[in-house]
Amino acid sequence: MSSPDDPRRALVIGAGLSGSAVAFSLAQRGWAVTVMDRAKGLGAGASGLPAGLAAPHVSPDDNVLSRITRAGVQATLQRAQTLLHSGTDWGLTGVLEHNVGGKRRRPPNPNGSDSSALASPAQIAAAGLPLGTPALWHAQAGWIRPHQLVAAQLQTPGVQVLWGQGVHSLERIGAEWTVRDAKGQPLGQAPWVVVASAFDSLGLLQPLPGFAVPLNPLRGQISFGHTTDLSAHERRLLPPFPVNGHGSFISGVPTPEGTPGWFIGSTFERQCEQAPVRLEDHEANRLRLSTLLPALGEAMTAQFDPARVQGWAGVRCTLPNRLPAVGHIDPERLPGLCLSAGMGARGISLSVLCGELLAADLNHDPLPLPPELSRHVRAERYANPA
């Protein structure tokens, strides 16, 4: 482990998916990491999503986002296999992608990968969709409960977590950064600071010279309920694996109360910095389910009654090109200051890979992505000329 004089010391601002992944990857390399979060405990932000998918993005030309997301899903599933309990924390179930409106086509055997293929008639039927429905089958994909992944990553030796620490400003003094609260009192000091607090990163970093990463808020709401509350007919229609396309539907995964549940979402509301649960978004998710899985959506209409349905909402952080911003923000003007943000609705699929990218770069290790891909996610691509 590092000593107080070792430069391999880092403060990570944010204890969600992004921050915990960075902390884990640095600690695994022998760094001493202190994670700070203004919340009182786990799951206060977008990482409190009850359940989500690790599934690849597919494009006709196998574009940069598709290739990076595919690598990210692989990294996430490997991390889940190492740290989590299969069946309760995550499941490598495969995911069926219903190509609603024919919006996506499978690229021809991308990079020799056979993890995605045209869905078989049996898989389409198991999802309750008519035969001939355009769909893909992603074998290397599944569901994850983000809360469990975050908790496991933060429990890594070498990681200290300080809750209730609202970081208000950053100041570089000599060779180290000092983080301060709203009253100007110091909260910590280290040669390296990684800001990984989703859209809150903007308010913290915007006052610094040269910072120009165009972070935007994206509110999302899911609707969910308990499978025990479904009728026998509704339960018979539940697909045995998650289905995505126009949103995603997951069932059989534990709810926050611990009983098996069903989940549909999420909505997408840009430029919204608040995350209330709204009745109109439950209706939007009901319509989403009716498009994704029409027979199930029709059968479950009553489950979206305001007296029965539950909801969760959070604010994610996006960038215009849908790719995250990772690593050094501006090595010349802001040495030692890094960012891991902008993953949007793909935090489960991308956060582990982004944490590995950042940690490998800081530790001078080989990067987990080839240069032609890693350059697309570097935070310094937004650095303004001095």
SEGUTI-173622 format. One record per residue: x, y, z negated of N, C-alpha, C in turn; residue in one letter. Coordinates in steps of 0.02 Angstrom, whole numbers, plus 50000, padded with zeros to 5 digits. Layout:
XYZXYZXYZA ...
***
This chain:
500424994050000500005000050000500445006250000M 500145011850021500535017950025500625021149957S 501155025049950501305028649888501075035949896S 501065039949842500865046949848501285050949898P 501905048849910502335052349957502275049550028D 501905044150036501815041050102501335045250143D 501525047050205501065051050246500445047150268P 500435040650255499865036650276499305037150224R 499085043150212498525044550167498015048650206R 497385046750199496865050150238496245051250195A 495925056950206495265058350181494775057350238L 494255053550226493725052550276493095055850251V 492825060450290492215064050270491625060650303I 491225057250263490645053550289490705046150274G 490205043350242490225036350221489695032150256A 489555033850320489085029950359489455024950403G 489135023150458489445018250503490125020650528L 490155026950551490785029450578491325029950525S 491175033150469491675034150417491905027650386G 491445023050374491645016750343492065012550391S 491925012950456492325009250505493035012050509A 493105018650508493775021750507494145019750444V 493815020250387494135018550323494375011250323A 493955006750347494134999650349494754998650393F 494755001550453495295000350500495955003350475S 495925009150443496535012050415496775007950355L 496325006050311496535002150252496824995450271A 496574992450324496844986050347497564986750371Q 497754992850387498434994250410498874996950354R 498634996650293499024998750235498955005950215G 498485009450244498375016450225497975016850160W 498095022350123497675023950066497135028750089A 496505026850081495955030650110495465032550055V 495285039050054494755041450010494185043750054T 493595040750043492995042550080492565047050037V 492345052650065491915057350028491245058050064M 490715058250025490055059150055489635063250007D 489235067750034488815071949991488235068149960R 488055062449990487495058449963487695055149898A 487195052649862487315049249798487465041849807K 487355039249867487485032149879487375030349951G 487405023949966487355021450034486685022850067L 486705023650133486095023750173485715030250174G 486035035850157485675042250155485575045250224A 486025043850271485985046750337485725041850389G 485955042850451485725038650506485925031350497A 486445030150457486665023250445486185019450400S 485675022850373485165019550334484645016050375G 484715016050441484265012450485484165005250459L 483545003050448483444996450418483724990650460P 483664991150526483924985950570484024988750640A 484534986450674484674988750741485044983450780G 485194985050843485504980250888486214982150906L 486624976950914487264977450948487174974151015A 487084978251067486934975651133487264980051185A 487504977151240487864981051290487414985551331P 487714990851357487384995151406487544992451475H 487044992151517487134989351584487004994651637V 487424994951687487334999651742487494996251808S 487194998551863487314995251927488054995251948P 488425000551930489125001051950489604999351893D 489354996551839489764994951781490195000951762D 489855006451746490205012751734490585012751668N 490905018451653491325019051594490935017551530V 490325020251524489925019051464489785011551456L 489625008151511489495000951507490104997151484S 490684998751511491294995051493491494996351420R 491425002651399491605004351330491105001151281I 490475001351298489964998351254490064990851249T 490244987651304490354980451302490924978751255R 491464982651258492024981651212491814983151140A 491384988151132491154989951065490724984551034G 490274981651073489854976251047490284970351025V 490784968651065491234963151048491584964550982Q 491824970750973492164972550910491684972250851A 491074974650860490584974550806490404967450786T 490294963150835490104956250819490674952650783L 491294953950803491864950950769491904953350697Q 491774959850686491784962650618491224959550576R 490634958950606490074956050570490214948850550A 490514945050596490674938050581491174937550524Q 491614942550518492124942450466491844944650398T 491414949650398491214952850335490504951250311L 490064949150356489354948850339489094941650336L 488504940950307488174934350301487684933450359H 487794928450399487364927150456486664925250431S 486164927950464485474926350448485144931150400G 485544934450358485264939450313485524946450327T 486164946950347486464953450362486504954750438D 486554949450476486604950050548486434943350580W 486334943550646486194937350681486414937750753G 486814932950775487034932550845486494928650882L 485944932050896485354928950924485324929251000T 485734933651030485614935451099485054940651102G 485044944451155484534949651164484274949351236V 483624949351243483324949751309483184957051325L 483424959351382483294966151404482764966151458E 482194968851441481644969551488481774975751530H 481884974751595482044980351639481404984051656N 481164987951608480544991651617480614996451676V 480174995751724480195000151782480794998851827G 481134993251816481724991651858482274996651850G 482354999451790482825004951781483555002851781K 483694996351771484384994151770484464987551808R 485044986551837485214980251868485874977851840R 485954971551837486574968651812487134969751862R 487704972251840488284972651885488524965751904P 488814964851963489034958151983489634955851943P 489504951351895490024948151856490564953051832N 490394957951789490874963151770491494960351736P 492064961751765492704959651736492724952151719N 492364948251757492364941151744491944939151684G 491554943751657491154942351597490514938651616S 490344933651578489704930251588489254931051528D 489384936251487488984937351427488294940151444S 488204942951504487564945451526487384942151591S 486764939951597486544936551658485804937751667A 485544935951725484824936351735484484931651686L 483964934051654483604929851606483274923951642A 483274918351609482974912351637482214912651630S 481844908851669481114908551660480914906651589P 481294902051558481134900051489481224905751440A 481754909751449481874915451405481334920751414Q 481144921951476480614926851489479954924551458I 479814918151465479194915551436479214915851360A 479794914351330479854914551257479724921551230A 479884926651270479764933551249479034935551258A 478634931151289477934932751300477814937151360G 478294937351407478234941351467478034936951526L 477684939651575477494935651634478104933251672P 478064927351700478614924851741478724929551800L 479354930551815479534935351867479684942251841G 479574943451777479744949951747480494951051754T 480704956751780481434958051786481734958851716P 482214954651701482514954651634483214951851637A 483624953951590484304951451580484344947851514L 484814943251509484954939951446485674941451425W 485744944751367486394946351339486554941251285H 486994936551301487154931251253487564933851195A 488034938351208488454941251156488134947651130Q 487594946951094487224952551067486794949951010A 486564954550968486144952450912485954958350868G 485634956750812485404961950765485884962550706W 485894968450678486314969950619485934974650573I 486024973650508485764978450459486344983150442R 486324989350466486894993950458487104994950385P 486624995150340486784996150269487284990950245H 487184984650266487624979250244488324979950274Q 488364981950337489014982850369489394988650336L 489054994150324489374999950291489634997950222V 489214994550183489424992550115490034988050117A 490044983250162490604978650166491254982150186A 491204986750233491804990350255492074994850200Q 491634997850161491865002250107492164998450048L 492034991950044492304987949989493004985250005Q 493304987450058493964985150078494494987650029T 494954983450007495514985849965495884991550000P 496034996749961496365002649989495885008250004G 495225007049998494715012150010494395014149944V 494415020649930494075023449872493495027749898Q 492905026949868492325030749890492115035449834V 492035041849852491805046949805491125049549829L 490595047849793489925050049811489785056849780W 489295060249808489095066849782489605072249792G 490015071549845490545076349860490375080049924Q 490075085849918489895089849976490475093950000G 490785091850054491355095550082491085101450123V 491315107350105491065113550136491565116750183H 492215115750170492725118950212493365114850211S 493775116150262494425112850269494955118150277L 495535116950247496085121750253496745117950254E 497155119550304497815116350307498315120650270R 498635117650220499145121050180499785116950185I 500285119750219500905115950229500775110050275G 500955104150251500885098150292500255094250274A 499815097150232499225093450211498595097650219E 498035094150222497385097250224497065096950155W 496735102450137496355102750075495625103450093T 495205099350062494485099850073494185103050010V 493695107550021493405111449966492645110949967R 492355111949908491625112049903491365118949918D 490705119949908490395126249926490635132049883A 490915130549824491185135749780491925136949792K 492215133549839492925134449854493385130149811G 493095125749771493505121449729493775115549769Q 494415113849760494695108249798494405101549777P 494255097549826493995090749813494505085349828L 495005086949869495505082049887496005084949936G 496555081249944497095083649987497445077650017Q 497615078150082497965072750116498265075350181A 498765071850208499045073950273498555073150330P 498075068450323497605067150376496885067750350W 496465070750390495745071050375495375068650437V 494905064150426494475061750480493755063850464V 493465067850506492775070050496492325065150534V 491895061850497491465056650526490765057250496A 490505063250494489865064550461489325066450511S 489325063050569488815063850621488715071250638A 488085073550643487975080450664488215085450611F 488255083450548488515087950497489245089850511D 489575085950553490265087550570490325094350603S 489805096350641489835102650677489905108550630L 489485108850578489515114450532490175114850495G 490495109150483491125109050447491705111250492L 491685109250555492245110350600492195116650643L 491595119050653491495124750699491895130950680Q 492005132450615492395138550599493135137950616P 493385132050631494105131250642494305133450712L 494915136050720495125138750784495165133250837P 494865134650895494915130150951494425124450952G 494025123550898493555117950898492995119150948F 492895114450993492385115551046492025109051065A 492005104151020491655097951035490895099351032V 490535098451088489825100351090489355095251059P 489395094550993488965089850957488245092250956L 487775087650966487065089250966486685084450922N 486145086850889485735082250848485235078450890P 485095072350868484595068150901484205064350847L 483595066350837483175063150786482855056850816R 482825051550776482495045450797482085042450741G 481515039650758481085036450708480915029350731Q 480945024650685480705017850698480075016650656I 479685011850679479105009650642479215002350623S 478995000350564479094993350544478564991150494F 478544984550484478084981650436478314974750417G 477924971350376478094964650352477764959350396H 478134954350415477844949050457477304945150419T 477344945150353476834941650314476154945050320T 476144951350342475514954950350475204953850419D 475564950350463475304949050530474824943150528L 474364943150575473904937550582474284931650612S 473984925750609474294919850639474394920850714A 473904924050746473974925350818474554930050832H 474624935250792475174940050802475844936550791E 475894932350740476524928950726476714924250783R 476224921150815476364916550871476654920350930R 476504926650937476744930650993477434933650981L 477694933250920478344936250906478894932750946L 479304936350982479854933151018480374930450970P 480724925050987481214922050942481884925650942P 481934931150979482544935050984482344942350996F 482794947050983482624954050996482524955351071P 482104960251085481984962351154482094969951157V 482484972051206482584979251215482444981251287N 482484987551300482334990251366482054997251357G 481414997851347481105004251329481035004151253H 481585005851218481615004651146481804997451133G 481734995251072481904988351054481434985851001S 481304979251003480884975950954481284970350922F 481274970150855481634965050817481144962250766I 481164955750755480734952850703481124947450665S 480884945950605481204940850563481794943350524G 481934949750528482504952750492482244955750427V 482614955050373482374957750309482244965350311P 481684967350284481534974450274481934977050214T 481924983550201482264986150141482024982750077P 481404980250076481154976750017481404969550013E 481704967150066481984960350066481554955050099G 480924956550115480494951650148480574952350224T 480444946950261480524947350334480064952650364P 480324956150414479944961550443479994961850519G 479604966350548479644967950619479804975350626W 480154977050680480404983950689480344985850763F 480114991950776480064994450844480295001750846I 480675003550894480905010450902481505010650948G 481825016250950481625022050912481425027650960S 481125032750930480975038750968481615042750979T 481595047451025482175051751039481935058951042F 482155062950993481975070050992482615074150987E 482785077451041483405081251044483335087951009R 483905090550986483955097050953483505097550891Q 483415091950857483045091850794483515089750738C 483615094050689484095092850636483775089950573E 483115089150572482775086350515482495079450532Q 482365075450481482155068650495481545066550454A 480985070150459480375067750426480065061950464P 479705057650430479325052350463478655055250484V 478495054550549477895057750577477405052550604R 476765053950593476245049450617476255048950693L 476375054650728476365054450801476925050150829E 477465049350790478005045050814477835037650804D 477425036050755477175029150750476755027550812H 476355032250834475955031250894476405030450955E 476935034450958477415033851013477745027051013A 477895024450954478205017850950477695012350967N 477065013350950476555008550970476515008051047R 476525013751079476525013851153477165010751180L 477715011951146478355008951167478315001351165R 478024998651111477954991451106477494988751160L 476954992451176476484990251228476814989951296S 477314994151308477674994051371478204988551371T 478544987751315479084982851311478824975751310L 478314974451268478024967751260477264968651260L 476954969051319476244970951323475774966551282P 475844960051284475384955751247475444956851172A 476064957151148476184958251077475944965251057L 476074970151099475854976951084475114977551076G 474734974051120474004974251115473774970851051E 474094965151034473884961450975474044965250911A 474584969150910474804972450849474554979550841M 474064981550881473824988450877473634990550807T 473294986250770473064987950703473634988750654A 474224985850669474794986450623475064993550620Q 474874997750668475115004650669474635009450636F 474135006750603473685010950563474105014550510D 473995021050500474405024850452474425021850382P 473915018150363473895015250296474315008850292A 474545006250350474904999850350475625000650372R 475755004650423476415004950453476905008750408V 477525006650408478055010250374478515013450425Q 478905018250404479345021750450480005023750420G 480485024750462481135027350443481355032050499W 481655037750480481905042450529482595044850509A 483005046450557483685048950544483905053250602G 484435057150589484725061550640485395058650662V 485435056950725486065054550754486425060450786R 487005059250813487425064450842487625062350912C 487515066650961487655064951030488115070051063T 488385067951121488775072351164488475072151234L 488585077251275488245077651340488345071551385P 488945068551384489065062951429488935056151396N 488625056151336488425050051300489015045951275R 489615048651280490205045151254490435048551190L 490695044851141490895047851077491535052051084P 491685055551030492315059451026492715056550968A 493305053950983493695050150933494415052650934V 494705053350873495415054750867495565062050857G 496175064150876496415070950866495955075950900H 495765081150862495345086450890495755091250932I 496305093450906496765097950941497445097250907D 497885092850932498515091350898498965097450888P 498895102450930499325108450924499075113150869E 498445115050872498185119950824497905116750761R 497695110450765497385107150708497725100450696L 498385100350683498735093950673498475090350611P 498385083850618498155079950562497405079750552G 497035083050596496305083350590495995079250647L 495585074450629495285069850678494525069650670C 494215066750721493495066350724493285059350747L 492735056850722492425050750748491665051950745S 491385054050801490675056050802490425055850874A 489765057050882489475057550948489255050950978G 489095046050937488905039350962488165038750977M 487775043850960487065043850975486715037850944G 486295034650985485915028850961486325022350965A 486965022850983487395016950989487905016350933R 487745019050875488225018750820488405011650800G 487925007050802488075000150784488544997150835I 488434998650899488844995650952489534998850959S 489615005150938490235008750952490665010550892L 490375010750831490755013450775491365009350757S 491315002750759491884998450742492444999550792V 492284999650856492795000850907493115007650899L 492715012850884492985019550874493445019850814C 493255016350760493695016150702494355012850717G 494335007550757494955004150777495375008550823E 495055012050868495425016550913495805021850873L 495445025050826495745030350787496305027750743L 496185022250709496695019450663497315017050701A 497205013850759497765011450798498185017350823A 497855022650843498215028550867498635031650811D 498335032550752498695035650696499255031250671L 499165024650677499675020050652500175017950706N 500095020850765500545019450822500525011950841H 499915009250841499815002350861499535002250932D 499554996550966499234995951031498484997451025P 498215001051073497515002951071497074997151093L 496464996751065496014991251083495644992351149P 495794997851183495514999151249496075001051296L 496014999351360496525001551409496505009151416P 497065012151435497105019551440496565022651483P 496375019251538495885022251583495195022751551E 495075018951497494445019551460494525023951398L 495065023051361495145026751299495165034351310S 495415036451367495455043751379494765046951382R 494255042851399493585045551405493265047051337H 493535044351283493235045451217493675049551171V 494235051851195494675055851152494355062651136R 494345064351072494055070751051494415076651081A 495065075951093495455081651118495285083351190E 494865079351222494665081251290494265087751291R 494015089651232493635095951226494055101751201Y 494695100651186495115105951158495175111751207A 495065117751182495145123751223495885125551229N 496095128151286496785130451292496935135851240P 497535135551212497725140551161497785147451192A 
***
